[in-house]
């Protein structure tokens, strides 16, 4: 059974909160085998989730998590070491991956650009398919 869950966290002010708790939740989901893919987006807004009648801007991509099965199918090594490097999540021998799209230390920190690089990486056939 596949399930899609949408989870929104708005943040007031300029400084976005850490995504570490979301990455930890993704890691737990990878460990119990229930995560296929997760897309995390951020948006400014009131912390109580109410909506006000003014523009707060678009939700921006913040992170992507992949479960064990899609990571293996796409090629673990290529996906962890691609243009948007992944951080292993879950079990050491069969990890999923976490992609921080808002990495301020990256050469290209723009989350929309990093998302486009990751999508290109996801569309590319695994290296093992070329042999």
DSSP file (Angstrom, degrees, kcal/mol; ACC not computed):
  #  RESIDUE AA STRUCTURE BP1 BP2  ACC     N-H-->O    O-->H-N    N-H-->O    O-->H-N    TCO  KAPPA ALPHA  PHI   PSI    X-CA   Y-CA   Z-CA
    1    1 A X              0   0    0      0, 0.0     2,-0.4     0, 0.0     0, 0.0   0.000 360.0 360.0 360.0 129.7    0.0    0.0    0.0
    2    2 A X        -     0   0    0     34,-0.0     2,-0.4     2,-0.0    32,-0.0  -0.828 360.0-171.7-103.8 144.3    1.4    3.4   -0.9
    3    3 A X        -     0   0    0     -2,-0.4     2,-0.5     2,-0.0     0, 0.0  -0.992  13.8-151.7-137.1 141.3    0.4    6.5    1.0
    4    4 A X        -     0   0    0     -2,-0.4     2,-0.4     2,-0.0    34,-0.1  -0.963  15.5-173.6-114.0 129.3    1.1   10.2    0.4
    5    5 A X        -     0   0    0     -2,-0.5     2,-0.5     2,-0.0    -2,-0.0  -0.978  10.8-156.5-123.1 133.5    1.2   12.4    3.4
    6    6 A X        -     0   0    0     -2,-0.4     2,-0.5     2,-0.0    34,-0.1  -0.947  14.1-179.7-109.0 126.5    1.5   16.2    3.2
    7    7 A X        -     0   0    0     -2,-0.5     2,-0.4     2,-0.0    34,-0.3  -0.989   5.4-167.6-128.8 122.6    3.0   17.9    6.3
    8    8 A X        -     0   0    0     -2,-0.5     2,-0.4    32,-0.1    34,-0.1  -0.909  10.5-178.1-116.1 138.0    3.4   21.6    6.5
    9    9 A X        -     0   0    0     -2,-0.4    34,-0.7    32,-0.4     2,-0.2  -0.962  11.6-163.2-131.0 115.8    5.4   23.7    8.9
   10   10 A X  E     -a   43   0A   0     -2,-0.4     2,-0.4    36,-0.2    34,-0.2  -0.642   4.0-157.9 -93.1 155.6    5.2   27.4    8.6
   11   11 A X  E     -a   44   0A   0     32,-1.1    34,-1.5    -2,-0.2     2,-0.2  -0.996   8.6-139.3-136.9 133.1    7.7   29.7   10.2
   12   12 A X        +     0   0    0     -2,-0.4     3,-0.1    32,-0.2    34,-0.1  -0.506  67.7  20.6 -81.8 157.4    7.4   33.3   11.1
   13   13 A X  S    S-     0   0    0     -2,-0.2    32,-0.1     1,-0.2    -2,-0.1  -0.259 100.2 -66.4  82.9-170.3   10.4   35.7   10.6
   14   14 A X  S    S+     0   0    0      1,-0.1     2,-0.7    30,-0.1    -1,-0.2   0.789 104.1  79.9 -92.4 -32.5   13.4   35.3    8.4
   15   15 A X  S    S-     0   0    0     -3,-0.1     2,-0.2     1,-0.0    -1,-0.1  -0.705  70.5-143.9 -90.4 115.9   15.3   32.4    9.9
   16   16 A X        -     0   0    0     -2,-0.7     3,-0.1     1,-0.1    -2,-0.1  -0.478  24.5-110.3 -73.6 143.3   13.9   28.9    8.9
   17   17 A X        -     0   0    0     -2,-0.2    -1,-0.1     1,-0.1    -6,-0.0  -0.275  42.6 -84.3 -70.5 161.7   14.1   26.2   11.6
   18   18 A X        -     0   0    0      1,-0.1     3,-0.3     4,-0.0     4,-0.2  -0.305  24.1-147.1 -63.9 145.8   16.4   23.3   11.3
   19   19 A X  S >> S+     0   0    0      1,-0.2     4,-2.4     2,-0.1     3,-0.5   0.348  71.8 106.3 -93.3   4.8   15.3   20.3    9.3
   20   20 A X  H 3> S+     0   0    0      1,-0.2     4,-2.4     2,-0.2     5,-0.2   0.888  76.8  51.5 -54.2 -44.5   17.2   17.9   11.6
   21   21 A X  H 3> S+     0   0    0     -3,-0.3     4,-2.0     1,-0.2    -1,-0.2   0.867 110.7  49.2 -62.5 -32.9   14.0   16.6   13.2
   22   22 A X  H <> S+     0   0    0     -3,-0.5     4,-2.5     2,-0.2    -2,-0.2   0.905 110.4  50.2 -70.3 -41.1   12.5   15.9    9.8
   23   23 A X  H  X S+     0   0    0     -4,-2.4     4,-2.3     2,-0.2    -2,-0.2   0.885 109.8  51.5 -62.7 -38.7   15.6   14.0    8.7
   24   24 A X  H  X S+     0   0    0     -4,-2.4     4,-2.1    -5,-0.2    -1,-0.2   0.908 109.7  49.0 -64.4 -41.5   15.5   12.0   11.9
   25   25 A X  H  X S+     0   0    0     -4,-2.0     4,-2.1     2,-0.2    -2,-0.2   0.913 111.0  50.4 -63.6 -41.7   11.8   11.1   11.2
   26   26 A X  H  X S+     0   0    0     -4,-2.5     4,-2.2     1,-0.2    -2,-0.2   0.898 108.1  53.4 -61.7 -40.6   12.8   10.1    7.6
   27   27 A X  H  X S+     0   0    0     -4,-2.3     4,-2.5     1,-0.2    -1,-0.2   0.907 108.2  49.4 -61.9 -42.2   15.6    7.9    9.0
   28   28 A X  H  X S+     0   0    0     -4,-2.1     4,-2.0     1,-0.2    -1,-0.2   0.903 110.4  50.7 -62.7 -40.9   13.1    6.1   11.2
   29   29 A X  H  <>S+     0   0    0     -4,-2.1     5,-2.2     1,-0.2     6,-1.0   0.865 110.4  49.4 -66.1 -35.5   10.8    5.5    8.3
   30   30 A X  H ><5S+     0   0    0     -4,-2.2     3,-1.3     3,-0.2    -2,-0.2   0.923 108.9  53.5 -66.3 -43.9   13.7    4.1    6.2
   31   31 A X  H 3<5S+     0   0    0     -4,-2.5    -2,-0.2     1,-0.3    -1,-0.2   0.866 111.6  43.7 -61.3 -37.2   14.7    1.8    9.1
   32   32 A X  T 3<5S-     0   0    0     -4,-2.0    -1,-0.3    -5,-0.1    -2,-0.2   0.412 114.4-117.7 -92.0   6.2   11.2    0.3    9.4
   33   33 A X  T < 5S+     0   0    0     -3,-1.3    -3,-0.2    -4,-0.2    -2,-0.1   0.652  83.0 112.3  78.0  16.8   10.9    0.1    5.6
   34   34 A X      < +     0   0    0     -5,-2.2     2,-0.6    -6,-0.2    -4,-0.2   0.463  48.5  91.8-104.4   0.0    8.0    2.4    5.1
   35   35 A X        +     0   0    0     -6,-1.0    33,-0.3     1,-0.2    34,-0.3  -0.840  31.4 159.4 -99.7 125.6    9.6    5.3    3.2
   36   36 A X  S    S-     0   0    0     -2,-0.6    31,-2.9     1,-0.4     2,-0.3   0.797  73.6 -22.9 -98.9 -58.8    9.6    5.4   -0.5
   37   37 A X  E     -B   66   0B   0     29,-0.2    -1,-0.4    33,-0.1     2,-0.4  -0.987  55.5-166.2-154.2 148.8   10.1    9.1   -1.1
   38   38 A X  E     -B   65   0B   0     27,-2.6    27,-2.7    -2,-0.3     2,-0.5  -0.998   4.1-162.5-138.5 131.5    9.6   12.3    0.8
   39   39 A X  E     -B   64   0B   0     -2,-0.4     2,-0.5    25,-0.2    25,-0.2  -0.971  10.5-161.2-114.1 129.1    9.7   15.9   -0.5
   40   40 A X  E     -B   63   0B   0     23,-3.2    22,-3.4    -2,-0.5    23,-1.8  -0.929  10.2-178.5-112.9 129.2   10.1   18.6    2.1
   41   41 A X  E     -B   61   0B   0     -2,-0.5   -32,-0.4   -34,-0.3     2,-0.4  -0.911  11.9-148.6-124.7 154.1    9.1   22.2    1.3
   42   42 A X  E     +B   60   0B   0     18,-3.1    18,-3.3    -2,-0.3     2,-0.3  -0.917  16.1 173.4-121.4 148.5    9.3   25.4    3.4
   43   43 A X  E     -a   10   0A   0    -34,-0.7   -32,-1.1    -2,-0.4     2,-0.2  -0.991  30.9-115.3-151.6 147.6    7.2   28.4    3.4
   44   44 A X  E     +a   11   0A   0     12,-0.5     2,-0.3    -2,-0.3   -32,-0.2  -0.579  57.8 112.0 -80.7 144.4    6.9   31.6    5.5
   45   45 A X        -     0   0    0    -34,-1.5     6,-0.1    -2,-0.2    -2,-0.1  -0.949  68.9 -46.1 171.3 176.6    3.8   32.1    7.4
   46   46 A X    >   -     0   0    0      4,-0.4     3,-1.5    -2,-0.3   -36,-0.2  -0.367  47.6-127.4 -66.5 145.0    2.3   32.2   10.9
   47   47 A X  T 3  S+     0   0    0      1,-0.3   -37,-0.2     2,-0.1    -1,-0.1   0.676 105.3  65.3 -67.6 -17.6    3.4   29.4   13.2
   48   48 A X  T 3  S-     0   0    0      2,-0.1    -1,-0.3     1,-0.0     3,-0.1   0.342 109.5-119.1 -89.6   8.4   -0.2   28.5   14.1
   49   49 A X    <   +     0   0    0     -3,-1.5    -2,-0.1     1,-0.2     2,-0.1   0.548  66.2 139.4  67.9  11.5   -0.9   27.4   10.5
   50   50 A X        -     0   0    0      1,-0.0     2,-0.5    -5,-0.0    -4,-0.4  -0.445  48.7-130.1 -75.7 161.6   -3.6   30.0   10.0
   51   51 A X        -     0   0    0     -2,-0.1     2,-0.3    -3,-0.1    -6,-0.0  -0.953  16.7-157.8-116.7 133.2   -3.7   31.7    6.6
   52   52 A X        -     0   0    0     -2,-0.5     2,-2.0     2,-0.2     4,-0.1  -0.748  32.6-104.2-106.5 156.2   -3.9   35.5    6.2
   53   53 A X  S    S+     0   0    0     -2,-0.3     2,-0.3     2,-0.1    -2,-0.0  -0.245  91.3  81.6 -79.6  53.5   -5.1   37.4    3.2
   54   54 A X  S    S-     0   0    0     -2,-2.0     2,-0.3     0, 0.0    -2,-0.2  -0.982  87.6 -91.0-148.5 158.7   -1.7   38.4    1.9
   55   55 A X        +     0   0    0     -2,-0.3     3,-0.1     1,-0.1    -2,-0.1  -0.498  33.0 175.8 -74.0 131.7    1.1   36.8   -0.1
   56   56 A X        -     0   0    0      1,-0.3   -12,-0.5    -2,-0.3    -1,-0.1   0.378  51.3-104.6-111.4  -0.3    3.7   34.9    1.9
   57   57 A X        -     0   0    0    -14,-0.1    -1,-0.3     2,-0.1     2,-0.1  -0.178  46.5 -54.5  97.8 166.1    5.6   33.6   -1.1
   58   58 A X        -     0   0    0      1,-0.1     2,-0.4    -2,-0.1   -14,-0.2  -0.395  57.0-100.0 -77.8 154.2    5.8   30.2   -2.7
   59   59 A X        -     0   0    0    -16,-0.1     2,-0.3    -2,-0.1   -16,-0.2  -0.626  43.8-148.1 -70.2 128.3    6.7   27.0   -0.8
   60   60 A X  E     -B   42   0B   0    -18,-3.3   -18,-3.1    -2,-0.4     2,-0.1  -0.785  19.8-102.9-102.8 143.8   10.4   26.4   -1.6
   61   61 A X  E     +B   41   0B   0     -2,-0.3   -20,-0.3   -20,-0.2     3,-0.1  -0.418  42.3 169.3 -63.3 138.2   12.0   22.9   -1.9
   62   62 A X  E     -     0   0B   0    -22,-3.4    39,-2.1     1,-0.4    40,-0.9   0.693  55.8 -16.5-119.3 -38.5   14.0   22.2    1.3
   63   63 A X  E     -BC  40 100B   0    -23,-1.8   -23,-3.2    37,-0.2    -1,-0.4  -0.987  46.0-147.2-164.1 161.8   14.9   18.5    1.1
   64   64 A X  E     -BC  39  99B   0     35,-1.8    35,-3.3    -2,-0.3     2,-0.4  -0.996  11.7-163.6-136.1 139.1   14.2   15.1   -0.5
   65   65 A X  E     -BC  38  98B   0    -27,-2.7   -27,-2.6    -2,-0.4     2,-0.4  -0.978   3.6-161.7-122.3 140.0   14.5   11.7    1.2
   66   66 A X  E     -BC  37  97B   0     31,-2.6    31,-2.2    -2,-0.4   -29,-0.2  -0.952  14.3-132.6-118.6 140.3   14.6    8.4   -0.7
   67   67 A X     >  -     0   0    0    -31,-2.9     4,-1.7    -2,-0.4     5,-0.2  -0.159  36.2 -91.2 -78.3-179.2   13.9    5.0    0.8
   68   68 A X  H  > S+     0   0    0    -33,-0.3     4,-2.6     1,-0.2     5,-0.2   0.924 119.2  52.7 -61.6 -49.2   16.0    1.9    0.3
   69   69 A X  H  > S+     0   0    0    -34,-0.3     4,-2.4     1,-0.2     5,-0.2   0.930 112.0  42.1 -61.0 -51.0   14.2    0.5   -2.8
   70   70 A X  H  > S+     0   0    0    -34,-0.2     4,-2.2     1,-0.2    -1,-0.2   0.885 114.5  52.7 -65.4 -33.7   14.4    3.6   -5.0
   71   71 A X  H  X S+     0   0    0     -4,-1.7     4,-1.1     2,-0.2     8,-0.2   0.924 112.1  44.7 -66.1 -42.6   18.0    4.3   -3.9
   72   72 A X  H  < S+     0   0    0     -4,-2.6     3,-0.3     1,-0.2     4,-0.3   0.912 113.3  51.0 -65.9 -42.3   19.1    0.8   -4.8
   73   73 A X  H  < S+     0   0    0     -4,-2.4    53,-0.3    -5,-0.2    -2,-0.2   0.875 114.3  43.6 -63.2 -38.0   17.1    0.9   -8.1
   74   74 A X  H  < S-     0   0    0     -4,-2.2    53,-0.3    -5,-0.2    -1,-0.2   0.641 129.1 -90.4 -83.1 -15.0   18.7    4.3   -9.1
   75   75 A X     X  -     0   0    0     -4,-1.1     4,-2.6    -3,-0.3     5,-0.2   0.641  28.5-137.6 102.4 100.0   22.2    3.2   -8.0
   76   76 A X  H  > S+     0   0    0     -4,-0.3     4,-2.4     1,-0.2     5,-0.2   0.907 100.8  46.6 -55.4 -50.3   23.3    3.9   -4.4
   77   77 A X  H  > S+     0   0    0      1,-0.2     4,-1.5     2,-0.2    -1,-0.2   0.927 114.6  46.6 -61.4 -46.1   26.8    5.1   -5.2
   78   78 A X  H  4 S+     0   0    0      1,-0.2    -1,-0.2     2,-0.2    -2,-0.2   0.902 115.0  47.1 -63.0 -40.5   25.7    7.4   -8.0
   79   79 A X  H  < S+     0   0    0     -4,-2.6     3,-0.5    -8,-0.2     7,-0.3   0.832 113.3  46.7 -74.1 -32.0   22.9    8.9   -6.0
   80   80 A X  H  < S+     0   0    0     -4,-2.4     6,-0.8    -5,-0.2    -1,-0.2   0.730 122.2  36.5 -79.6 -20.6   24.9    9.5   -2.8
   81   81 A X  S  < S+     0   0    0     -4,-1.5    -1,-0.2    -5,-0.2    -2,-0.2   0.073  92.7 113.9-120.3  24.0   27.8   11.1   -4.8
   82   82 A X  S    S-     0   0    0     -3,-0.5     3,-0.2     2,-0.4    -3,-0.1   0.037  90.1 -69.8 -83.5-166.4   26.0   13.0   -7.5
   83   83 A X  S    S+     0   0    0      1,-0.3     2,-0.6    34,-0.2    35,-0.1   0.817 136.5  40.3 -57.7 -32.9   25.7   16.8   -8.2
   84   84 A X  S    S-     0   0    0     33,-0.2    -2,-0.4    -5,-0.1    -1,-0.3  -0.901  98.8-141.6-113.3  98.1   23.5   17.0   -5.1
   85   85 A X        -     0   0    0     -2,-0.6    15,-0.4    -3,-0.2     2,-0.3  -0.309  12.0-139.6 -66.7 141.4   25.3   14.7   -2.7
   86   86 A X        -     0   0    0     -6,-0.8     2,-0.5    -7,-0.3    13,-0.2  -0.668   2.7-136.2 -97.9 154.7   23.0   12.6   -0.4
   87   87 A X  E     -D   98   0B   0     11,-2.6    11,-2.1    -2,-0.3     9,-0.0  -0.946  32.7-112.2-106.2 126.1   23.5   11.7    3.2
   88   88 A X  E     -D   97   0B   0     -2,-0.5     2,-0.4     9,-0.2     9,-0.3  -0.290  34.4-163.9 -59.5 140.7   22.8    8.0    4.1
   89   89 A X  E     -D   96   0B   0      7,-1.8     7,-2.9   -23,-0.2     2,-0.1  -0.964  46.7  -5.9-124.2 141.7   19.7    7.5    6.2
   90   90 A X  S    S+     0   0    0     -2,-0.4     5,-0.2     5,-0.2   -62,-0.1  -0.458 108.6  25.6  84.1-148.2   18.8    4.4    8.2
   91   91 A X        -     0   0    0      3,-0.4    -2,-0.1   -64,-0.2     3,-0.1  -0.212  67.3-133.8 -61.0 141.2   20.6    1.0    8.2
   92   92 A X  S    S+     0   0    0      1,-0.2     3,-0.5     2,-0.1    -1,-0.1   0.889 103.0  44.5 -63.6 -41.8   24.3    1.1    7.3
   93   93 A X  S    S+     0   0    0      1,-0.3    -1,-0.2     0, 0.0     2,-0.2   0.775 130.0  22.2 -77.9 -26.1   24.2   -1.8    4.8
   94   94 A X  S    S+     0   0    0     -3,-0.1    -3,-0.4    -5,-0.0    -1,-0.3  -0.587  87.3 172.8-139.8  74.1   21.0   -0.7    3.0
   95   95 A X        -     0   0    0     -3,-0.5    -5,-0.2    -5,-0.2     2,-0.2  -0.323  26.2-143.0 -83.6 163.8   20.5    3.0    3.5
   96   96 A X  E     - D   0  89B   0     -7,-2.9    -7,-1.8   -25,-0.1     2,-0.3  -0.280  31.3-116.5 -95.6-164.6   18.1    5.5    2.1
   97   97 A X  E     -CD  66  88B   0    -31,-2.2   -31,-2.6    -9,-0.3     2,-0.4  -0.997  13.7-153.2-144.3 148.0   19.3    9.0    1.4
   98   98 A X  E     -CD  65  87B   0    -11,-2.1   -11,-2.6    -2,-0.3     2,-0.6  -0.982  10.7-163.5-118.6 127.5   18.6   12.6    2.5
   99   99 A X  E     -C   64   0B   0    -35,-3.3   -35,-1.8    -2,-0.4     2,-0.8  -0.945   7.8-153.1-115.8 111.4   19.2   15.5    0.1
  100  100 A X  E >   -C   63   0B   0     -2,-0.6     3,-0.7   -15,-0.4   -37,-0.2  -0.745  12.4-177.3 -84.7 109.9   19.5   18.9    1.7
  101  101 A X  T 3  S+     0   0    0    -39,-2.1    13,-0.3    -2,-0.8   -38,-0.2   0.562  78.8  55.1 -86.1  -8.6   18.4   21.4   -1.0
  102  102 A X  T 3   +     0   0    0    -40,-0.9     2,-0.7    12,-0.1    -1,-0.2  -0.050  69.8 151.3-113.1  31.1   19.0   24.4    1.2
  103  103 A X    X   -     0   0    0     -3,-0.7     3,-1.2     1,-0.2     5,-0.1  -0.509  30.8-163.5 -66.7 108.9   22.6   23.7    2.0
  104  104 A X  T 3  S+     0   0    0     -2,-0.7    -1,-0.2     1,-0.3     5,-0.2   0.701  87.0  58.4 -68.7 -19.7   24.2   27.1    2.5
  105  105 A X  T 3  S+     0   0    0      3,-0.1    -1,-0.3     4,-0.1    -2,-0.1   0.557  84.1 108.2 -86.8  -8.4   27.7   25.6    2.2
  106  106 A X  S <  S-     0   0    0     -3,-1.2     3,-0.4     1,-0.1   -22,-0.0  -0.250  81.1-118.8 -69.4 156.6   27.0   24.2   -1.3
  107  107 A X  S    S+     0   0    0      1,-0.3     2,-0.5     2,-0.1    -1,-0.1   0.878 114.8  30.7 -60.4 -37.9   28.6   25.7   -4.4
  108  108 A X  S    S+     0   0    0      1,-0.1    -1,-0.3    -5,-0.1    -5,-0.1  -0.847  72.9 176.3-122.1  91.5   25.1   26.5   -5.6
  109  109 A X        +     0   0    0     -2,-0.5     2,-0.3    -3,-0.4    -1,-0.1   0.555  40.1 117.9 -78.1  -6.6   22.9   27.1   -2.6
  110  110 A X     >  -     0   0    0      1,-0.2     4,-2.4     2,-0.1     5,-0.2  -0.454  57.1-150.5 -63.5 119.4   19.7   28.0   -4.5
  111  111 A X  H  > S+     0   0    0     -2,-0.3     4,-2.1     1,-0.2    -1,-0.2   0.833  93.4  53.2 -65.2 -32.2   17.2   25.4   -3.5
  112  112 A X  H  > S+     0   0    0      2,-0.2     4,-1.9     1,-0.2    -1,-0.2   0.905 111.9  45.5 -68.2 -39.7   15.3   25.5   -6.8
  113  113 A X  H  > S+     0   0    0      2,-0.2     4,-2.2     1,-0.2    -2,-0.2   0.919 113.1  49.7 -67.2 -43.4   18.5   25.0   -8.8
  114  114 A X  H  X S+     0   0    0     -4,-2.4     4,-2.3   -13,-0.3    -2,-0.2   0.859 109.1  53.2 -64.3 -35.0   19.6   22.1   -6.5
  115  115 A X  H  X S+     0   0    0     -4,-2.1     4,-2.6    -5,-0.2    -1,-0.2   0.908 108.0  50.3 -65.3 -40.7   16.1   20.6   -6.9
  116  116 A X  H  X S+     0   0    0     -4,-1.9     4,-2.1     2,-0.2    -2,-0.2   0.899 110.6  49.9 -65.1 -38.6   16.5   20.7  -10.7
  117  117 A X  H  X S+     0   0    0     -4,-2.2     4,-2.2     2,-0.2    -2,-0.2   0.913 111.8  48.3 -62.8 -42.3   19.9   19.0  -10.4
  118  118 A X  H  X S+     0   0    0     -4,-2.3     4,-2.5     2,-0.2    -2,-0.2   0.905 109.4  52.1 -66.7 -40.7   18.5   16.3   -8.2
  119  119 A X  H  X S+     0   0    0     -4,-2.6     4,-1.7     2,-0.2    -1,-0.2   0.897 109.6  49.9 -62.7 -39.1   15.6   15.7  -10.6
  120  120 A X  H  X S+     0   0    0     -4,-2.1     4,-1.3     1,-0.2    -1,-0.2   0.924 110.8  50.2 -60.3 -44.0   18.1   15.3  -13.5
  121  121 A X  H  < S+     0   0    0     -4,-2.2    -2,-0.2     1,-0.2    -1,-0.2   0.877 109.9  50.4 -62.3 -39.6   20.0   12.9  -11.3
  122  122 A X  H  < S+     0   0    0     -4,-2.5    -1,-0.2     1,-0.2    -2,-0.2   0.814 110.4  49.9 -69.7 -30.5   16.8   10.9  -10.6
  123  123 A X  H  < S+     0   0    0     -4,-1.7    -1,-0.2    -5,-0.2    -2,-0.2   0.725  89.4  98.1 -80.1 -22.2   15.9   10.7  -14.3
  124  124 A X  S  < S-     0   0    0     -4,-1.3     3,-0.1    -3,-0.2     2,-0.1  -0.445  82.9-113.9 -69.3 134.8   19.3    9.5  -15.3
  125  125 A X        -     0   0    0     -2,-0.2    -1,-0.1     1,-0.1   -51,-0.1  -0.404  42.1 -94.8 -65.7 146.6   19.5    5.7  -15.8
  126  126 A X    >   -     0   0    0    -53,-0.3     3,-1.7     1,-0.1     4,-0.4  -0.246  30.2-115.8 -60.4 151.1   21.8    4.0  -13.3
  127  127 A X  G >  S+     0   0    0      1,-0.3     3,-1.5   -53,-0.3     4,-0.3   0.821 114.7  64.1 -57.6 -32.9   25.4    3.4  -14.4
  128  128 A X  G >  S+     0   0    0      1,-0.3     3,-0.8     2,-0.2    -1,-0.3   0.753  92.9  62.9 -65.8 -22.3   24.8   -0.4  -14.1
  129  129 A X  G <  S+     0   0    0     -3,-1.7    -1,-0.3     1,-0.2    -2,-0.2   0.674  96.1  60.2 -74.4 -16.7   22.2   -0.1  -17.0
  130  130 A X  G <         0   0    0     -3,-1.5    -1,-0.2    -4,-0.4    -2,-0.2   0.533 360.0 360.0 -87.1  -7.5   25.0    1.1  -19.3
  131  131 A X    <         0   0    0     -3,-0.8    -1,-0.2    -4,-0.3    -2,-0.1   0.462 360.0 360.0 -87.4 360.0   27.0   -2.0  -19.0
